[in-house]
Amino acid sequence: MRYQPELEEIYQEFEPKILHYLSRMLGDQAAEDIAHEVFTKISRKIDSFKGISSFSTWIYRIATNAALD
């Protein structure tokens, strides 16, 4: 069984990183909106994480896709 961190742990670790990443792509205001969307998607899709890539890669892919949408 692979390790899946709790949502609070994910948020604490990745929220500043994702916010910075998205800010560089979209600007500060849009980044905040999209970051919220990213963490909503993570909470809904955490069970679909297969472990093929690293957990951070999976999260950044969600963020990238959200920014592109």
ABEGO torsion letter per residue (X at the ends): XBBBBBAAAAAAAAAAAAAAAAAAAAEAAAAAAAAAAAAAAAAAAAAABAGABBAAAAAAAAAAAAAAX
